[in-house]
Amino acid sequence: VDVKMAELTTLESLLEMGFGRNRAEKAVANTGNQGIEQAMDWLMEHENDPDIDEPYVPPAGNVLGGEADSQSSAEQLTAGDTGDTGEVIAEGDDMDGDNPEGSKQPMTEEEKREQVKRLEELMRMKQAERRERERAEEVEREKQRRRQGQELQQIRQKIQDDEMKKLADQRRKEKMEDKLARQRVKDKIARDREERAQKFGGGAPSSTATSSQPTPPSPSSPSGQGPPPTKREYDESRIQVRLLDGSTINTVFKAQEPLAAVRVYVQMNSSTPEAQDFTLLSPYPRHVYTEMDMEKPLKELGLVPSAVLVVTKK
């Protein structure tokens, strides 16, 4: 009987289990020919290597060192095929301990099949353990991804909440500033009206009559005196303003007040969003008032004793 049939070497066992020769040779060489289990573990760990099926190329020179280990890895792999029974047969002793040393007998086909069957069962167990380990690692990675996703979502939510809070604070600040600005305008208009009232109110009695004559002319003034009513009428101007939505507002201004006072009044009393960006015009004869006109008194613009103005977009 040929020596290579005396037992199944690690390389032969892998070939019997269906592994390709290139893979089997690499597994035996990379595990130092330490046994079938180490070789199977190496194959399972490297089964996805891109060069796993390429021919095995032994490293150049003396890899293991020493006189006894000077032969190349390729020679060690093929020892069972060339009849060299040194290290290969010694491995066979580990796998088949029933034969006493020195009385090795060739394995029958049935014994070879039984050994391959045991090795395949061992391979399946190792593969099952590996799948279970990979499944547990995948579960742990998924948990880690979810934790990271939740933490990222919390960070994004906090940033969004901070931005919303900052925006709300900014809007409140702008509203407060706008409210204060409107109040300052209203206060200025009130002060201007009060000053004009004091100024023109103090001159009216002196020009109309003496201190002893205010009561006698009052009964006769409705009947026939022309000049005094005309002067009092031109001290004020009743302005009607037609807004963008078609509604109208009416108020009375002093004849010496500028047209800007009318525009401010419209801004304060109009609910349309366009009220902050508009101009005024007279419908007939049509005249659009400019920024220079805003500083002119109503009397100079011909808007006394009464006038109708229309709000229009710029």
KEKE-3310 file (N, C-alpha, C; in steps of 0.2 Angstrom, whole numbers, plus 5000, padded with zeros to 4 digits):
npx = (5004:5002:5012:5005:4992:4991:4986:4975:4981:4982:4980:4975:4963:4956:4954:4946:4935:4930:4936:4945:4961:4970:4965:4966:4980:4985:4979:4985:4998:4998:4994:5005:5004:4998:4987:4970:4959:4964:4967:4954:4948:4956:4952:4939:4940:4946:4939:4933:4944:4951:4961:4960:4958:4969:4984:4995:5010:5025:5034:5050:5067:5073:5060:5056:5068:5083:5091:5083:5071:5072:5066:5055:5038:5030:5035:5032:5018:5016:5021:5014:5010:5022:5028:5035:5036:5038:5034:5021:5015:5016:5007:4996:4996:4990:4977:4972:4972:4971:4979:4993:5010:5021:5015:5006:4992:4985:4971:4954:4942:4930:4934:4940:4930:4922:4930:4931:4918:4917:4925:4918:4907:4912:4916:4904:4899:4908:4905:4892:4894:4902:4892:4883:4890:4893:4880:4877:4886:4881:4869:4873:4880:4869:4862:4870:4871:4857:4858:4867:4860:4848:4855:4860:4848:4843:4852:4850:4837:4838:4846:4837:4827:4834:4836:4823:4819:4828:4824:4811:4813:4820:4809:4800:4808:4809:4796:4794:4802:4797:4784:4788:4794:4782:4775:4783:4782:4768:4768:4775:4768:4756:4762:4766:4754:4748:4757:4754:4741:4741:4748:4741:4729:4730:4732:4720:4709:4713:4714:4701:4692:4690:4694:4682:4672:4669:4657:4646:4647:4645:4631:4627:4636:4632:4623:4627:4641:4655:4669:4676:4671:4677:4690:4692:4688:4698:4709:4709:4709:4699:4702:4699:4703:4705:4708:4718:4710:4698:4691:4687:4695:4693:4699:4704:4715:4727:4729:4742:4749:4761:4760:4766:4761:4748:4751:4758:4747:4739:4747:4746:4733:4729:4726:4731:4744:4752:4753:4764:4772:4768:4761:4753:4739:4730:4714:4707:4710:4721:4735:4751:4759:4775:4790:4796:4784:4779:4784:4778:4766:4748:4740:4747:4748:4735:4725:4716:4700:4696:4699:4701:4710:4719:4726:4739:4750:4768)
npy = (4994:5011:5025:5037:5034:5029:5037:5051:5067:5084:5092:5083:5080:5092:5093:5082:5087:5096:5108:5119:5116:5127:5135:5126:5123:5135:5137:5127:5131:5144:5141:5135:5121:5115:5107:5101:5109:5122:5125:5125:5135:5146:5146:5150:5163:5169:5167:5177:5184:5192:5186:5172:5161:5160:5153:5145:5153:5149:5157:5165:5159:5154:5151:5147:5144:5136:5120:5108:5113:5118:5115:5120:5128:5123:5110:5104:5104:5095:5083:5072:5067:5063:5053:5056:5053:5060:5073:5074:5062:5061:5070:5063:5054:5061:5063:5050:5041:5027:5018:5011:5018:5015:5004:5007:5007:5006:5017:5012:5014:5017:5021:5033:5040:5041:5049:5061:5064:5067:5078:5087:5089:5095:5107:5112:5115:5125:5135:5138:5143:5154:5161:5164:5172:5183:5187:5191:5202:5210:5214:5221:5231:5237:5242:5251:5260:5265:5271:5281:5288:5292:5301:5310:5315:5321:5331:5339:5343:5351:5361:5366:5370:5380:5389:5393:5399:5409:5416:5420:5428:5438:5443:5448:5458:5466:5470:5477:5487:5493:5497:5506:5516:5520:5525:5536:5544:5547:5554:5565:5570:5574:5583:5593:5597:5602:5613:5620:5623:5631:5641:5646:5647:5657:5668:5670:5675:5688:5694:5693:5699:5711:5709:5711:5709:5696:5689:5697:5697:5683:5679:5686:5682:5670:5675:5685:5690:5689:5689:5685:5671:5665:5666:5658:5646:5643:5640:5627:5610:5598:5582:5569:5552:5540:5523:5508:5497:5502:5507:5522:5536:5549:5565:5580:5592:5605:5620:5624:5612:5600:5590:5577:5574:5569:5558:5550:5549:5541:5529:5525:5522:5513:5496:5488:5478:5485:5497:5503:5507:5518:5531:5547:5555:5567:5565:5573:5589:5577:5573:5568:5567:5571:5567:5579:5587:5582:5590:5602:5614:5610:5621:5627:5618:5618:5611:5615:5622:5609:5592:5578:5564:5550:5534:5526:5513:5513)
npz = (5000:4996:5004:5006:5008:5020:5030:5033:5029:5035:5024:5014:5021:5021:5007:5004:5011:5002:4999:4989:4981:4981:4992:5002:5003:5006:5019:5027:5026:5032:5045:5050:5048:5059:5062:5059:5064:5066:5053:5047:5055:5050:5037:5037:5042:5032:5020:5012:5006:4993:4985:4988:4981:4973:4966:4979:4984:4990:5003:5000:5004:5020:5031:5043:5050:5056:5055:5054:5049:5037:5024:5011:5013:5003:5001:5013:5012:5002:5006:5010:4998:4991:4998:5009:5026:5037:5046:5042:5044:5058:5062:5058:5068:5078:5074:5073:5085:5088:5083:5088:5090:5078:5073:5062:5052:5035:5032:5029:5016:5022:5035:5031:5026:5038:5046:5038:5039:5053:5053:5045:5052:5063:5056:5053:5065:5069:5060:5063:5076:5072:5064:5074:5082:5074:5072:5085:5086:5075:5081:5092:5085:5078:5089:5094:5083:5084:5096:5094:5083:5091:5100:5090:5085:5096:5098:5087:5089:5100:5095:5085:5094:5101:5091:5087:5099:5100:5088:5092:5103:5096:5088:5097:5103:5091:5090:5102:5100:5089:5094:5103:5095:5088:5098:5102:5090:5091:5103:5099:5089:5097:5105:5096:5091:5103:5105:5094:5096:5107:5102:5091:5097:5107:5099:5092:5100:5102:5090:5085:5094:5108:5126:5132:5123:5119:5122:5116:5102:5099:5098:5087:5077:5069:5061:5052:5051:5040:5038:5051:5053:5042:5044:5056:5050:5041:5049:5052:5045:5038:5035:5024:5022:5010:5011:5007:5007:5004:5014:5024:5033:5045:5050:5059:5056:5060:5050:5048:5050:5044:5029:5032:5044:5042:5035:5045:5054:5046:5045:5059:5060:5051:5046:5037:5029:5020:5025:5029:5018:5007:4998:4996:4987:4978:4971:4962:4956:4949:4959:4964:4979:4984:4993:4997:4997:5009:5019:5019:5024:5026:5022:5013:5003:4998:5004:5013:5017:5018:5012:5001:5002:4994:4998:4991:4984:4984)
capx = (5000:5006:5012:5001:4986:4992:4982:4973:4984:4977:4979:4970:4956:4953:4952:4941:4929:4928:4940:4950:4968:4974:4963:4969:4987:4986:4977:4990:5004:4998:4994:5011:5003:4996:4981:4964:4955:4967:4966:4947:4947:4959:4948:4933:4941:4949:4935:4931:4949:4951:4966:4960:4958:4975:4989:4999:5017:5028:5039:5057:5071:5071:5055:5055:5074:5085:5092:5077:5065:5074:5063:5050:5032:5027:5037:5029:5011:5016:5025:5010:5010:5028:5030:5039:5031:5041:5030:5014:5013:5016:5000:4991:4995:4986:4970:4970:4976:4969:4985:5000:5015:5025:5011:5001:4989:4981:4964:4950:4938:4925:4937:4941:4923:4920:4934:4929:4911:4918:4928:4913:4902:4916:4916:4897:4899:4912:4902:4886:4897:4904:4886:4880:4895:4892:4873:4877:4890:4877:4864:4876:4881:4862:4860:4875:4868:4851:4859:4870:4854:4844:4859:4860:4841:4842:4856:4847:4831:4840:4848:4831:4823:4837:4835:4816:4819:4831:4820:4805:4816:4821:4803:4798:4812:4807:4789:4794:4805:4792:4779:4791:4794:4776:4773:4787:4778:4762:4769:4778:4762:4752:4766:4766:4747:4747:4760:4751:4735:4743:4751:4736:4723:4732:4731:4713:4704:4715:4712:4694:4688:4693:4692:4675:4668:4668:4650:4641:4647:4643:4624:4626:4640:4629:4618:4629:4648:4658:4677:4678:4670:4681:4697:4692:4688:4705:4714:4709:4707:4696:4705:4696:4708:4703:4713:4719:4705:4692:4688:4690:4696:4692:4701:4705:4722:4728:4731:4749:4753:4764:4757:4768:4756:4743:4754:4759:4740:4737:4751:4744:4726:4728:4727:4733:4751:4755:4752:4771:4775:4763:4761:4746:4738:4723:4711:4705:4714:4726:4742:4754:4763:4782:4793:4797:4778:4777:4786:4774:4759:4742:4737:4751:4746:4728:4721:4712:4698:4695:4702:4700:4716:4719:4732:4741:4756:4773)
capy = (5000:5017:5028:5042:5031:5027:5041:5057:5072:5090:5094:5078:5081:5098:5092:5078:5090:5100:5114:5119:5115:5133:5137:5121:5124:5142:5136:5123:5135:5150:5139:5131:5114:5113:5103:5103:5114:5128:5126:5127:5142:5151:5146:5153:5170:5172:5165:5182:5187:5193:5181:5166:5155:5160:5147:5147:5154:5149:5163:5164:5158:5150:5155:5145:5144:5130:5115:5103:5117:5122:5114:5126:5126:5119:5104:5102:5103:5089:5078:5066:5065:5061:5048:5058:5052:5063:5078:5073:5056:5063:5074:5058:5051:5065:5062:5043:5038:5020:5014:5012:5021:5010:4999:5011:5003:5010:5018:5010:5020:5018:5025:5039:5044:5043:5054:5067:5066:5071:5085:5091:5091:5100:5113:5115:5118:5131:5139:5140:5147:5160:5165:5167:5178:5188:5190:5195:5208:5214:5216:5226:5237:5240:5246:5257:5265:5268:5276:5287:5291:5296:5307:5315:5318:5326:5337:5343:5346:5356:5367:5369:5374:5386:5394:5395:5403:5415:5420:5422:5434:5444:5446:5452:5464:5471:5472:5482:5493:5496:5500:5512:5521:5523:5529:5542:5548:5549:5559:5571:5573:5577:5589:5598:5599:5606:5619:5624:5625:5636:5647:5649:5649:5663:5674:5670:5680:5695:5696:5692:5704:5712:5704:5713:5708:5689:5687:5700:5695:5676:5678:5689:5679:5665:5678:5689:5692:5685:5688:5680:5664:5663:5665:5652:5640:5641:5638:5620:5607:5592:5578:5562:5548:5533:5518:5503:5492:5505:5511:5529:5538:5556:5568:5587:5595:5612:5622:5624:5606:5597:5584:5571:5573:5565:5551:5547:5547:5535:5523:5523:5520:5508:5489:5484:5477:5490:5504:5506:5509:5521:5538:5550:5558:5570:5562:5578:5586:5572:5576:5563:5571:5569:5568:5586:5590:5580:5595:5608:5614:5609:5627:5629:5613:5619:5606:5619:5620:5601:5588:5570:5561:5543:5530:5522:5510:5517)
capz = (5000:4995:5010:5007:5010:5027:5034:5030:5032:5035:5017:5011:5024:5018:5000:5005:5013:4996:4999:4983:4983:4983:4998:5007:5004:5010:5026:5030:5027:5036:5052:5052:5048:5066:5063:5055:5067:5065:5046:5046:5057:5045:5030:5039:5043:5026:5015:5008:5004:4985:4982:4992:4976:4968:4968:4984:4983:4997:5004:4998:5009:5026:5034:5050:5053:5059:5050:5053:5046:5031:5018:5010:5015:4998:5002:5018:5010:4997:5009:5010:4991:4989:5002:5015:5031:5044:5050:5040:5048:5065:5062:5057:5074:5083:5072:5074:5091:5090:5081:5092:5086:5075:5070:5058:5046:5031:5033:5024:5014:5027:5040:5029:5026:5045:5048:5035:5042:5059:5051:5042:5058:5067:5052:5053:5072:5069:5056:5067:5081:5069:5063:5080:5085:5069:5073:5091:5084:5071:5085:5096:5081:5077:5096:5094:5078:5086:5101:5090:5080:5096:5102:5085:5085:5102:5097:5082:5092:5104:5091:5083:5099:5103:5085:5088:5105:5098:5083:5096:5106:5091:5086:5103:5103:5086:5091:5107:5097:5084:5098:5106:5090:5086:5104:5101:5085:5093:5108:5096:5086:5102:5108:5091:5091:5109:5104:5089:5099:5112:5098:5087:5101:5110:5094:5089:5104:5102:5083:5084:5098:5114:5131:5134:5118:5116:5122:5112:5095:5098:5095:5080:5072:5064:5056:5046:5050:5036:5039:5057:5052:5037:5047:5060:5046:5038:5054:5053:5039:5039:5029:5023:5018:5008:5012:5001:5007:5002:5020:5025:5040:5045:5056:5058:5057:5060:5044:5047:5051:5038:5026:5035:5050:5039:5033:5051:5056:5042:5048:5065:5061:5046:5048:5031:5030:5016:5028:5030:5012:5003:4997:4996:4981:4977:4966:4957:4951:4952:4961:4969:4984:4985:5000:4998:4999:5016:5024:5018:5028:5023:5019:5007:4998:4996:5007:5018:5024:5018:5007:5001:5000:4993:4999:4985:4985:4980)
cpx = (5004:5006:5007:4994:4986:4987:4980:4977:4979:4975:4974:4963:4952:4950:4946:4934:4926:4931:4944:4957:4972:4972:4966:4976:4989:4984:4982:4996:5004:4996:4999:5009:5002:4990:4975:4960:4958:4966:4959:4946:4950:4955:4942:4934:4944:4945:4933:4937:4949:4955:4966:4961:4964:4980:4993:5006:5020:5033:5046:5061:5069:5066:5055:5062:5076:5086:5086:5071:5067:5071:5057:5043:5028:5029:5034:5021:5011:5019:5021:5010:5016:5031:5034:5034:5034:5035:5023:5011:5012:5009:4995:4990:4990:4979:4968:4974:4975:4975:4991:5005:5020:5021:5005:4999:4985:4974:4960:4946:4932:4927:4938:4935:4921:4924:4932:4922:4912:4921:4922:4908:4906:4916:4909:4896:4902:4908:4896:4889:4899:4897:4883:4884:4893:4885:4873:4881:4885:4871:4867:4878:4874:4860:4864:4873:4862:4853:4862:4864:4850:4848:4859:4853:4840:4846:4853:4840:4833:4842:4842:4827:4827:4836:4828:4816:4822:4827:4814:4807:4817:4815:4800:4802:4810:4800:4789:4797:4801:4786:4782:4792:4788:4773:4777:4784:4772:4763:4771:4772:4757:4756:4765:4759:4746:4751:4757:4744:4736:4745:4745:4730:4724:4731:4724:4709:4706:4713:4704:4690:4692:4691:4685:4670:4667:4661:4645:4641:4645:4636:4624:4631:4637:4625:4622:4637:4652:4665:4679:4677:4675:4688:4697:4692:4694:4710:4714:4707:4704:4698:4701:4701:4705:4709:4713:4713:4698:4688:4691:4690:4696:4695:4702:4712:4722:4731:4738:4753:4755:4760:4759:4764:4751:4745:4755:4752:4738:4740:4748:4737:4724:4730:4730:4741:4755:4755:4759:4775:4770:4764:4754:4745:4731:4720:4709:4706:4719:4733:4745:4759:4770:4784:4794:4790:4776:4779:4782:4768:4753:4739:4741:4750:4739:4724:4717:4706:4696:4697:4701:4707:4716:4726:4733:4748:4762:4775)
cpy = (5006:5021:5033:5040:5029:5031:5047:5063:5078:5092:5090:5079:5087:5097:5087:5081:5095:5106:5114:5118:5121:5135:5132:5122:5130:5141:5132:5127:5140:5148:5135:5123:5111:5109:5106:5108:5121:5130:5128:5134:5147:5152:5151:5161:5173:5170:5170:5186:5187:5188:5174:5160:5156:5155:5150:5147:5154:5155:5161:5163:5154:5153:5153:5145:5137:5125:5110:5107:5120:5120:5119:5123:5122:5112:5100:5100:5096:5083:5071:5063:5062:5055:5050:5058:5055:5067:5076:5067:5057:5066:5068:5054:5054:5064:5055:5040:5031:5016:5016:5014:5015:5004:5002:5007:5008:5011:5015:5016:5022:5023:5032:5043:5046:5049:5061:5069:5070:5078:5089:5093:5096:5107:5116:5118:5125:5137:5142:5145:5154:5164:5168:5173:5184:5191:5194:5202:5213:5218:5222:5232:5241:5245:5252:5262:5268:5273:5282:5291:5295:5302:5312:5319:5323:5332:5342:5346:5352:5362:5370:5373:5380:5391:5397:5400:5410:5420:5423:5429:5440:5447:5450:5458:5469:5474:5478:5488:5497:5500:5506:5518:5524:5527:5536:5547:5551:5555:5565:5574:5577:5583:5595:5601:5604:5613:5623:5627:5631:5642:5650:5651:5655:5669:5675:5675:5687:5698:5696:5698:5705:5708:5706:5711:5701:5687:5690:5698:5688:5675:5681:5686:5674:5669:5682:5691:5687:5684:5683:5673:5661:5661:5659:5646:5638:5640:5630:5617:5600:5587:5571:5558:5541:5528:5513:5498:5495:5509:5518:5531:5546:5559:5576:5589:5602:5614:5622:5618:5603:5591:5577:5569:5568:5558:5547:5545:5541:5529:5521:5520:5515:5501:5485:5484:5482:5497:5507:5508:5511:5528:5541:5554:5562:5568:5567:5585:5582:5574:5571:5567:5567:5569:5575:5589:5588:5585:5601:5608:5613:5615:5628:5624:5613:5614:5609:5622:5612:5598:5581:5568:5553:5540:5526:5519:5514:5513)
cpz = (5000:5002:5011:5008:5017:5032:5031:5033:5032:5028:5014:5014:5022:5011:5000:5007:5008:4995:4993:4986:4985:4990:5004:5008:5008:5017:5030:5031:5032:5043:5054:5052:5055:5067:5059:5057:5065:5058:5044:5049:5053:5039:5032:5039:5037:5020:5010:5005:4996:4982:4985:4987:4971:4971:4974:4982:4989:4997:5002:5004:5015:5031:5042:5054:5055:5054:5049:5049:5040:5024:5017:5012:5009:4999:5007:5016:5006:5000:5009:5003:4989:4993:5008:5021:5038:5048:5049:5044:5055:5066:5062:5064:5079:5081:5073:5079:5092:5088:5085:5087:5084:5072:5066:5052:5042:5033:5028:5022:5019:5033:5038:5028:5033:5047:5045:5037:5048:5058:5049:5047:5062:5063:5053:5060:5072:5065:5060:5073:5078:5067:5069:5083:5080:5070:5079:5090:5080:5076:5089:5091:5079:5083:5096:5089:5081:5092:5098:5087:5085:5098:5097:5085:5091:5101:5092:5084:5096:5100:5088:5088:5101:5097:5086:5094:5103:5093:5087:5100:5102:5089:5091:5104:5098:5087:5096:5104:5092:5088:5101:5101:5088:5092:5104:5096:5087:5099:5104:5092:5091:5105:5102:5090:5097:5108:5099:5092:5103:5108:5095:5092:5105:5106:5092:5093:5103:5095:5082:5088:5104:5120:5134:5129:5115:5116:5118:5105:5094:5095:5088:5075:5067:5059:5050:5045:5046:5037:5045:5055:5047:5039:5051:5056:5043:5043:5055:5046:5040:5033:5030:5019:5016:5008:5007:5001:5005:5008:5020:5032:5040:5051:5054:5060:5057:5053:5043:5048:5044:5035:5029:5041:5048:5038:5040:5054:5053:5044:5054:5065:5055:5048:5043:5031:5025:5019:5029:5024:5007:5002:4996:4989:4982:4971:4960:4960:4953:4953:4966:4973:4985:4992:5002:5000:5006:5021:5024:5022:5023:5019:5013:5001:4995:4998:5013:5015:5024:5012:5007:4998:4999:4994:4993:4986:4981:4974)
residu = (VAL:ASP:VAL:LYS:MET:ALA:GLU:LEU:THR:THR:LEU:GLU:SER:LEU:LEU:GLU:MET:GLY:PHE:GLY:ARG:ASN:ARG:ALA:GLU:LYS:ALA:VAL:ALA:ASN:THR:GLY:ASN:GLN:GLY:ILE:GLU:GLN:ALA:MET:ASP:TRP:LEU:MET:GLU:HIS:GLU:ASN:ASP:PRO:ASP:ILE:ASP:GLU:PRO:TYR:VAL:PRO:PRO:ALA:GLY:ASN:VAL:LEU:GLY:GLY:GLU:ALA:ASP:SER:GLN:SER:SER:ALA:GLU:GLN:LEU:THR:ALA:GLY:ASP:THR:GLY:ASP:THR:GLY:GLU:VAL:ILE:ALA:GLU:GLY:ASP:ASP:MET:ASP:GLY:ASP:ASN:PRO:GLU:GLY:SER:LYS:GLN:PRO:MET:THR:GLU:GLU:GLU:LYS:ARG:GLU:GLN:VAL:LYS:ARG:LEU:GLU:GLU:LEU:MET:ARG:MET:LYS:GLN:ALA:GLU:ARG:ARG:GLU:ARG:GLU:ARG:ALA:GLU:GLU:VAL:GLU:ARG:GLU:LYS:GLN:ARG:ARG:ARG:GLN:GLY:GLN:GLU:LEU:GLN:GLN:ILE:ARG:GLN:LYS:ILE:GLN:ASP:ASP:GLU:MET:LYS:LYS:LEU:ALA:ASP:GLN:ARG:ARG:LYS:GLU:LYS:MET:GLU:ASP:LYS:LEU:ALA:ARG:GLN:ARG:VAL:LYS:ASP:LYS:ILE:ALA:ARG:ASP:ARG:GLU:GLU:ARG:ALA:GLN:LYS:PHE:GLY:GLY:GLY:ALA:PRO:SER:SER:THR:ALA:THR:SER:SER:GLN:PRO:THR:PRO:PRO:SER:PRO:SER:SER:PRO:SER:GLY:GLN:GLY:PRO:PRO:PRO:THR:LYS:ARG:GLU:TYR:ASP:GLU:SER:ARG:ILE:GLN:VAL:ARG:LEU:LEU:ASP:GLY:SER:THR:ILE:ASN:THR:VAL:PHE:LYS:ALA:GLN:GLU:PRO:LEU:ALA:ALA:VAL:ARG:VAL:TYR:VAL:GLN:MET:ASN:SER:SER:THR:PRO:GLU:ALA:GLN:ASP:PHE:THR:LEU:LEU:SER:PRO:TYR:PRO:ARG:HIS:VAL:TYR:THR:GLU:MET:ASP:MET:GLU:LYS:PRO:LEU:LYS:GLU:LEU:GLY:LEU:VAL:PRO:SER:ALA:VAL:LEU:VAL:VAL:THR:LYS:LYS)
# end
